[in-house]
Amino acid sequence: MKEYLADQLKNIIILGHLGSGKTSLVEALAFISGSIEKKGEVERKNTVSDFTPEEQARQNSLSTSLIPVEFKDTKITFLDAPGADEMIGDISYALKAASGAILVLDATKGVEIGAEKMWKEIKKHQLPAIIFINKMDKENIKFDEVLHSIKERLGNEALPFCVPIGKNEDFSGFADIVELKARLYDGTSCTDGEIYPDKMEKVEKLRVDLVETVAGSDEALLEKYFGGEALTMEEVKRGLHTSVSATEVVPIMVGSAVKNIGPLTLLHMIYEYFPAMSELPASSCHKFNSDEEATRSYKDHEPFSAYVFKTLIDPFVGTINLLQVKSGTLKKDQEVFVSNMNDTKKVGQVFLLLGKTQVAVETVHAGDICAIAKTEGVVTGTTLSDKKAPVAFPKTVTPSPTMYVAIRPKNKADEDKLSNAMSKLQLEDNTFEIVRNKETSQMLIGGQGMIHLGYIIDKMRNMFKVDVDSEEQQVVYRETIKQTATAEGRYIKQSGGSGYYGVVVMRFEPLPDKDYEFTEEVFGGAVPRNYFPAVDKGLQETLEHGPLAGFPVIGVKGILTDGKYHPVDSNELAFKMAASIAFKEACKNAKSTILEPIHKIVVTVKDEYMGDVLGDVNKRRGRVLGMEPAENGYQKIVAEVPEAEITKYTIDLKAMTQGSGTFTRQFLRYEEVPGNLIPKIIEEHKKNN
C-alpha cells in the first residue's frame, strides 16, 4: 500500500446494533475495493475483521479492527467497532481516531436501541455520518416506515439519497436521487440505467428537498436557487460535501452487504462527501507537564504527535499499539516522547493492520492510522510526540464498571497464570477493573455487563489457557454498635515465674462520622501510660472481626477509663488481650448491628420506562433523590440503593427498558441493615466462609 497525505486520508468508524451487518458491510467494502481477494462470511467465521476466536464463536464484533482500503486516489481506513454497547470503552477510544461514521441499520428492524446509542456517540463526537440501511433483500421491508423511524429517533438532518428498486429477494439496487440514475447491482458489478417511471415522482420530490438543503449550505448557491436557476451537478455535490462535513446533512443509503448491493456507491459517497483529514480542525492538546494549551494540525511539517487508541496482545508478537498520527510523520526507528512515562523511546517497525495481517510501511503521514509493536510502556490513551515539543492530548472518558463477578482458576496451579493473564488483558481493555477483596477472598473483575465480562473470561481461556469458574460477587458488610456500653476486661495468668496481668475498664460509644477512635480518661495511674498503645492495638485487632458475623467493626470510639496492673506480670500482650475481652463483653449490651454499603446510582432511561424504573428502585429498598431531563426523550433518576440490591442491576435494567437504560454507580457510605435481613446475611456469610 502506497503512502498517503492528509488530503488523501479518511478514517471511518462503522457502528450499529448487534447483528445489523456491520462486519458484512466492511467485508464487502474491502472486497469491492480490492483490499481482499476473496469475500468472507460471518457465518463461516472467515471475515477479515472478526478474526479472534471469541468473535468467531459469538459471530459478533467484540473489538475494533482496522480495514484500510484504497479507492481512487484516497486511502479509507475503516474501523469495524463492536456492536455491543457494553464494549463502550473500546468504541469511545476508536471514535477518537475517526473522521466520519457509518451507522448500519437492519432494514427488518429499523432503528434498534443499539443504533440509537451509537448515534448519540456519533453526535457527541460531532462526526459526519451516513446511515446505511442494510438487509434490504429480506422479506416484508417497509422502507417508508424505516425512514419515518430514522427521522423520529435520529433527527431530521437524515435525508434519503436513494429509493430502493425491487423488494425482498428481487431487491437489485436503488434510484440515486443525487445523480438521477438507477444503480443496478448483479453481485459483482454495478450498472447505471434510467429510473423507472413509477419511481420518478417520488425521486423528484425527494430531490427537491435535497437541493433546497444543499442550497442553504452556501450563500451563492442559495441566491442562484431562489433566482430560479438550476444547480449544476458539480454545485450539488460541492454543497453536499459542505453540508455532510458540517453534520447538517446525514445521507441515508440502502443496500445488502451480503449481496454486494450498495457498498460501491457507499465508497463513492465517502469519497465525495466526507472531509479529508486535512479539512478537519486542529486537535486540542496541552504542552506536556503544563496547563498551557496547544494545538496540532494534520500537517506533515508540524512536530510529530499521535494518540494511542487501542492496544492488542498478540501471543507471538507481544504488545501492539494502534495509533492515529495527529501531526508530523512517524518512521521506523524514530525516537518519540511517551507522555505517561515521561521518557523517550525508540519505535521499531511501523506497520498497517488489515484485520490481523501486518503490512510494513516506511513512513506514516499526519492523519493516518498505523501500529507499532513492543514499545515499552506505551498503553491505550498515551500521547506520543516529538521530544523537542512534547504534548499530551485529553484523556478519553469511559464509564466505570457497573457489574462485578468473582473468578477463580479451575486448576489452583494456574493462579500465577491468571494474574499474568488479567494484567495483560487490562492492557488491551483498561475499562475493566480487577479487585482483590481480602475480606471475602474473592478475585473480582468489573465491567459493563455479561457480554463484556464473558469476553474477558473467554480471552483468558483462548489466549492464556486459563480456565476459570465464576460466581456472584459477595457484598462486603460492616458491623457497629448502636448504644454506649461499659465493660471490664481481665487477662490474668499467674502460675509462678513471669505471668500475664492486665485489667481494663472501657466505655464504648457509637461514632457515626469516623471508623475508629481511641482515647483515655485514666486517673491516678491505674493503667500506666506505656500500656495505652497496647490497649489501642488490641482493640483495633479485635474490631477486624465483629461479634455477629465476623465483619469488620466501624463507627466505634473506645475510651479507657480504669484498670489495674501488676509491677512484675503486666505486659503489652496482657493489656491487648484485656482490651479485646472488654469489647466482646460490652457488645452484649451495646446493641451490635450490621451495616451495608450504599451506592449512589444515576439511571438514564426513556420517558416511557420512568414508572417501571422508579417502582423497581423502591422494591430494591432505594431512595429516589431526584429526577432531571436528559437528552431528548430521556430522564435521569438519581437514587441511593444498597449494593446488595444492584449486583445484577445491569442485566435487570436492560430487561426492564428493552436495552435502552444505562446507569452509573458510586459507593457512598455504610448504613444499618433492616433487622429482618440480618439473620439471612449472617447465615449466607457463614455458608460462604
SENUKOL-988602 format. One record per residue (C-alpha): x negated, y negated, z negated. Coordinates in steps of 0.05 Angstrom, whole numbers, padded with zeros to 5 digits, always signed. Each point is the difference from the previous one (the first is absolute). Example, Ala and Ser with C-alpha at 12.3 -4.5 7.8 and 13.67 -1.06 7.14 Angstrom:
2
-00246+00090-00156
-00027-00069+00013
END
This chain:
689
+00000+00000+00000
-00029-00067+00020
-00008-00061-00045
+00057-00050-00005
+00000-00072-00024
+00053-00032-00044
+00041-00026+00059
+00006+00073+00025
+00018+00032-00067
+00068+00016-00033
+00011+00041-00063
+00071+00028-00003
+00029+00036-00060
+00055+00051+00013
+00053+00002-00055
+00066+00034-00011
+00043+00046-00042
-00022+00072-00010
+00017+00041+00062
+00013-00059+00046
-00053+00024+00048
-00059-00047-00014
-00053+00053+00011
+00033+00025+00063
+00001-00072+00027
-00074-00009-00017
-00015+00066+00035
+00037-00023+00062
-00035-00067+00000
-00068+00034-00006
+00017+00049+00056
+00028-00051+00049
-00059-00047-00011
-00049+00057+00013
-00030+00001-00070
+00017+00074-00006
+00004+00051+00056
+00056+00043-00029
+00060-00023-00038
+00012+00035-00067
+00065+00012-00038
+00016-00009-00073
+00035+00067-00003
-00061+00035+00029
-00045-00036-00051
-00048-00023+00054
+00010-00076+00003
-00062-00043-00001
+00022-00044-00058
+00030+00052-00048
-00063+00041-00008
-00002+00016-00074
+00026+00068-00025
+00049-00037-00046
+00030-00040+00057
+00005+00060+00046
+00034+00042-00055
+00051-00054-00014
+00004-00026+00072
-00003-00071-00025
-00054-00054+00000
-00027-00008-00071
-00062-00040+00015
-00016-00056+00050
-00039+00024+00060
-00031-00040+00057
+00015+00010+00073
-00038-00050+00045
+00023-00003+00073
-00023-00040+00060
+00053-00033+00042
-00016-00047+00057
-00057-00043-00028
+00022+00007-00072
-00015+00047-00058
+00061+00014-00043
-00014+00036-00065
+00063+00034-00026
+00004+00012-00075
+00048+00059-00010
+00024-00014-00071
+00037+00047-00048
+00075+00002+00005
+00012+00013-00074
+00006-00066-00038
-00032+00035-00059
-00066-00007+00038
+00008-00076-00005
-00072-00008-00024
-00027+00029+00064
+00049-00041+00042
-00016-00065-00037
-00074+00006+00015
+00012+00019+00073
+00045-00061+00009
-00061-00043-00017
-00034+00023+00064
+00060-00007+00046
+00015-00057+00049
+00068+00028+00020
+00050+00055-00017
+00045+00050+00034
+00061+00020-00042
+00026+00067+00024
+00074+00017-00010
+00035+00066+00011
+00058-00015+00048
+00042+00054-00032
-00004-00033-00069
-00009-00074+00014
-00034-00043-00053
-00018+00048-00056
-00022-00024-00068
-00073+00017+00013
+00001-00044+00063
+00032-00055-00040
-00056+00003-00052
-00053+00000+00054
+00033-00060+00033
-00007-00038-00066
-00075+00015+00001
-00005-00024+00073
+00035-00064-00019
-00041-00010-00063
-00064+00005+00042
+00030-00045+00054
-00017+00049+00055
+00027-00005+00071
+00042+00062+00012
+00036+00043+00051
+00057+00047-00020
-00003+00066+00038
+00065+00040-00001
-00025+00072+00008
+00037+00065+00016
+00049-00032+00049
+00005+00068+00034
+00038+00030-00059
+00075+00013-00004
+00052-00053-00017
-00044-00062+00001
+00040-00064-00008
-00048-00054+00023
+00045-00059-00016
+00010+00025-00071
-00076+00008-00009
-00009-00072+00026
+00052-00025-00049
-00034+00034-00059
-00067-00030+00021
+00030-00070+00003
+00036+00010-00066
-00057+00032-00040
-00063-00026+00033
+00018-00069+00027
+00026-00039+00059
-00069-00012+00028
+00002+00072+00026
+00021-00003+00074
+00011+00058+00049
-00050-00001+00057
+00034+00058+00035
+00064+00039+00009
-00003+00077+00001
+00014+00038+00064
+00032+00068-00008
+00025+00034-00063
-00020+00060-00041
-00046+00047+00040
+00012-00043+00062
-00033-00060-00032
-00053-00018+00051
-00021-00072-00013
+00027-00069-00007
+00017-00065+00034
-00056-00050-00014
+00035-00065-00020
-00063-00043+00009
-00019+00022+00070
+00070+00022+00022
-00024+00069+00023
+00020+00071-00016
-00057+00039-00032
+00010+00074+00014
-00045+00053-00030
-00011+00071+00022
-00044+00022-00058
-00066-00017+00031
+00011-00066+00037
+00045-00060+00004
+00034-00026+00064
+00034-00067+00008
+00068-00005+00033
+00062-00042+00006
+00044-00008-00062
+00066+00037+00009
+00059-00047+00012
+00037+00026-00061
-00057-00023-00044
-00013-00067+00034
+00054-00041-00036
-00026+00020-00068
-00073-00009+00021
+00014-00071+00026
+00036-00020-00063
-00057+00025-00044
-00051-00035+00046
+00035-00067-00010
-00008+00008-00075
-00073+00020+00009
-00017-00058+00047
+00034-00050-00047
-00044+00025-00056
-00062-00004+00043
+00016-00071+00022
+00004-00020-00073
-00073+00020-00010
-00027-00057+00042
+00024-00071+00010
-00017-00001+00074
+00037+00066+00012
+00059-00025-00040
+00005-00064+00041
-00005+00039+00064
+00052+00051-00022
+00051-00053-00020
-00015-00037+00064
+00031+00059+00036
-00065+00028+00028
-00013+00075-00004
-00063+00020-00038
-00051+00039+00039
-00020+00070-00021
-00068-00027-00022
+00034-00053-00043
+00047+00051-00031
-00058+00046-00018
-00042-00058-00027
+00059-00022-00042
+00011+00071-00025
-00074+00005-00019
+00007-00064-00040
+00066+00021-00033
-00021+00071-00016
-00068-00022-00027
+00035-00051-00045
+00048+00055-00025
+00059-00040+00027
+00020+00056+00047
-00003+00075-00013
+00009+00041+00064
+00043+00062-00004
-00023+00058+00044
+00031+00068+00013
-00031+00066+00018
-00017+00072-00016
-00071+00012-00023
+00005+00075+00010
+00022-00009+00073
-00050-00057+00013
+00058-00048+00015
-00019-00071-00021
-00072+00004-00026
-00030-00027+00065
+00046-00060-00002
-00016-00008-00074
-00074-00004+00017
+00016-00055+00051
+00040-00038-00053
-00055+00005-00051
-00049-00025+00052
+00044-00058+00022
+00036-00024-00063
-00044+00016-00060
-00057-00048-00018
-00072+00020+00009
-00044-00003-00062
-00031-00065+00025
+00069-00033-00003
+00010+00015-00073
-00013-00052-00054
-00064+00004-00041
-00001+00047-00060
-00001-00032-00068
-00055+00021-00049
-00045-00031-00052
-00074-00006-00007
-00027+00058-00041
-00001-00013-00075
+00032-00067+00011
+00070-00031+00001
-00019-00039+00062
+00046+00018+00057
-00026+00021+00068
+00026+00028+00066
-00024+00050+00051
+00024-00001+00072
+00001+00057+00051
-00063-00027+00035
-00066+00035+00012
-00042-00062-00014
+00025-00006-00072
-00036+00035-00058
+00019+00074-00005
+00058+00019-00046
+00045+00061-00004
+00054+00029-00045
+00001+00074-00018
+00073+00023+00004
-00007+00075-00007
-00047+00053-00026
-00001+00073+00023
-00036+00058-00032
-00027+00048+00052
-00025+00067-00028
-00058+00000+00050
-00016-00074+00011
+00017-00026-00069
+00030-00069-00010
+00027-00037+00062
+00023-00072-00006
+00047-00032+00050
-00008-00075+00008
+00023-00058+00041
-00052-00050+00022
+00027-00069-00019
-00058-00040+00030
-00068+00011+00032
-00023+00068+00024
-00022+00065-00031
-00055+00044+00027
-00034+00065-00019
-00051-00007-00057
+00024-00070-00016
-00009-00026-00071
+00065-00024-00032
+00018-00031-00067
+00049+00045-00039
+00046-00043-00043
+00020+00050-00053
-00073+00020-00012
-00030-00070+00005
-00054+00034+00040
-00026+00008+00072
+00005+00067+00035
-00020+00026+00068
+00056+00025+00044
-00019+00063+00038
+00037+00023+00062
+00060-00041+00021
+00056+00037+00036
+00072-00001+00022
+00051+00052-00021
+00050+00033+00047
+00039+00040-00051
-00057+00040-00031
-00046-00005+00060
-00059-00047-00009
-00024-00043+00058
-00067-00034-00012
-00008-00073+00021
-00057-00049-00001
+00036-00064-00017
+00069-00016-00029
+00025-00070+00015
+00044-00047-00041
+00071+00025-00006
-00015+00073+00014
+00010+00059-00046
-00056+00051-00011
-00027+00049-00051
-00065+00009-00039
-00023+00061-00039
-00042+00013-00063
-00007-00073-00020
-00009+00005-00074
+00048-00040-00044
+00047-00022+00055
+00073+00014-00019
+00069-00021+00024
+00011-00074-00011
-00074-00017+00007
-00023-00061+00039
-00063+00009+00042
-00034-00064+00023
-00064-00033+00022
-00049-00002-00058
-00016-00073+00017
+00073-00020-00003
+00035+00049-00047
+00076-00005-00007
+00057+00040-00030
+00069+00010+00030
+00062+00000-00046
+00016+00066-00034
+00057+00041+00027
+00056+00005-00051
+00030+00070-00007
+00053+00025-00049
-00020+00036-00064
+00023+00073-00009
+00073+00013-00015
-00006+00074-00014
-00049+00047-00033
-00010+00075+00000
-00048+00041-00042
-00047+00047+00036
-00049+00054-00021
-00042+00048+00040
+00028+00070+00008
-00071+00025-00011
-00033-00030-00061
-00067+00006+00034
+00024-00053+00049
+00002-00057-00051
-00063-00033+00027
+00024+00009+00072
+00066-00032-00019
-00034-00061-00030
-00044-00007+00062
+00059+00008+00047
+00041-00053-00036
-00056-00051+00000
-00011+00010+00075
+00075-00003+00015
+00004-00065-00039
-00051-00028+00049
+00048+00019+00056
+00061-00027-00036
-00012-00051-00054
+00075-00007-00013
+00004+00065-00038
-00020+00000-00073
-00036+00052-00043
+00016+00000-00074
-00032+00048-00050
+00047+00000-00060
-00038+00025-00061
+00063+00002-00043
+00038+00048+00044
-00062+00032+00031
+00031-00013+00068
-00035-00022+00064
+00049-00047+00034
+00001-00025+00072
+00044-00059+00015
+00029-00022+00067
+00062-00026+00035
+00040+00065+00000
-00002+00074+00016
-00021-00008+00073
-00060-00041-00021
-00019+00045-00058
+00014+00063+00040
-00047-00025+00055
-00056-00010-00052
+00011+00070-00029
+00000+00030+00071
-00066-00035+00016
-00032+00028-00063
+00017+00069+00024
-00016-00008+00074
-00062-00044-00003
-00031+00016-00068
+00026+00072-00010
+00030-00017-00068
+00069+00030-00015
+00038-00035-00055
+00064+00012-00040
+00043-00061-00012
+00047-00014-00058
+00040-00058-00027
-00033-00057-00035
+00005+00002-00076
+00021-00067-00030
-00048-00027-00053
+00038-00017-00063
-00022-00035-00064
+00021+00005-00073
+00010-00055-00052
+00031-00015-00067
+00063-00042-00010
-00006-00020-00074
-00053-00014-00052
-00022+00058-00044
-00054+00009-00053
-00036+00065-00016
-00060+00026-00036
-00053+00043+00033
-00045+00044-00043
-00058+00040+00026
-00037+00030-00060
-00044+00062+00003
-00046+00010-00060
-00030+00068-00012
-00070-00013-00025
-00054-00037+00037
+00019-00056+00048
+00075-00001+00014
+00052-00045+00032
+00039-00053-00036
+00044-00052+00034
+00066-00029-00021
+00037-00055+00037
+00067-00034-00008
+00024-00030+00066
+00059-00039+00025
+00020+00010+00072
+00041-00053+00037
+00030-00003+00069
-00042-00044+00047
+00043-00018+00060
-00050-00041+00040
-00065+00040-00009
-00019+00073+00005
-00039+00002-00065
-00028-00043-00056
-00037+00017-00065
-00009-00046-00060
-00009+00007-00075
+00028-00030-00064
-00045+00036-00049
-00015-00034-00067
-00053+00014-00051
-00042+00048+00042
+00049+00059-00005
-00028+00021+00067
-00071-00026+00016
-00004-00044+00062
-00049+00047+00035
+00056+00052+00005
+00049-00047+00036
-00027+00019+00069
+00009+00074-00016
+00073-00012-00019
+00010-00039+00064
-00033+00054+00042
+00039+00056-00034
+00065-00036+00013
-00017-00013+00074
-00017+00074+00011
+00066+00021-00033
+00040-00047+00044
-00024+00037+00062
+00052+00054-00016
+00066-00021-00030
+00043+00041-00048
+00059+00012+00046
-00028+00029+00064
-00074-00017-00002
+00004-00062+00044
-00047-00058-00017
+00028-00047-00052
+00002-00075+00014
+00030-00061-00034
-00027+00015-00069
-00035-00044-00051
-00036+00037-00055
-00015-00038-00064
-00046+00031-00053
+00027-00024-00067
-00033+00044-00052
-00039+00064-00012
-00053+00035-00041
-00071+00022+00012
-00053+00043-00034
-00071-00026-00006
-00029+00067+00022
+00052+00038+00041
+00030-00057+00040
-00022-00005+00073
+00025-00024+00067
+00031+00068+00019
+00041+00001-00064
+00030-00068+00014
+00013+00016+00073
+00039+00062-00021
+00037-00038-00055
+00023-00053+00050
+00026+00055+00046
+00039+00033-00057
+00029-00067-00021
+00028-00014+00069
+00031+00069+00007
+00033-00008-00068
+00025-00070+00017
+00032+00024+00065
+00050+00041-00041
+00032-00066-00021
-00021-00047+00057
+00053+00023+00050
-00046+00025+00055
+00027-00004+00070
-00021+00010+00073
-00013-00056+00049
+00006+00006+00076
-00034-00040+00055
+00045-00053+00032
-00013-00022+00072
+00022-00061+00037
+00028+00020+00068
+00017-00046+00058
+00048+00035+00048
+00013-00027+00070
+00065+00026+00030
+00051-00017+00053
+00061-00037-00024
+00044+00060+00014
-00038+00043-00051
-00002-00050-00057
+00057+00031-00039
-00028+00070+00004
-00070-00021-00020
+00024-00043-00059
+00043+00057-00025
-00058+00048+00006
-00047-00047-00038
+00050-00001-00058
+00003+00076+00001
-00075+00001-00007
+00005-00040-00065
-00025-00061+00037
+00013-00074-00013
+00013-00044+00060
-00036-00067-00011
+00021-00035+00063
+00016+00001+00074
-00023-00045+00057
+00008-00002+00075
-00057+00031+00041
-00005-00002+00076
+00063+00003+00042
+00050+00050-00026
-00044+00022-00059
+00001-00013-00074
-00053+00007-00054
+00019+00032-00067
-00048-00011-00059
+00009+00049-00057
-00035+00034-00058
+00005+00075-00001
-00032+00056-00042
-00056+00034+00039
+00031+00068-00014
+00060-00021+00042
-00039-00021+00063
-00052+00054+00010
+00038+00022+00063
+00034-00066+00015
-00034-00006+00068
+00037+00062+00024
+00066-00019-00034
+00000-00071+00026
-00010+00023+00071
+00057+00049-00006
+00045-00054-00030
-00015-00053+00054
-00010+00045+00062
-00075-00016-00003
+00007-00076-00001
-00015-00013-00073
-00070-00014-00026
-00027-00017-00069
-00061-00018-00039
-00015+00019-00072
-00043-00029-00055
-00012+00022-00072
+00025-00051-00051
+00001+00028-00071
+00023+00056-00046
+00070+00002-00030
+00035+00046-00048
+00033+00061+00030
+00074+00011-00016
+00005+00047-00059
+00040+00053+00038
-00057+00009+00050
-00056+00009-00051
+00010+00075-00014
-00002+00016+00075
-00065-00040+00009
-00033+00036-00059
+00022+00067+00027
-00026-00014+00071
-00066-00026-00027
-00011+00063-00041
+00017+00042+00061
-00050-00036+00044
-00055+00002-00051
END
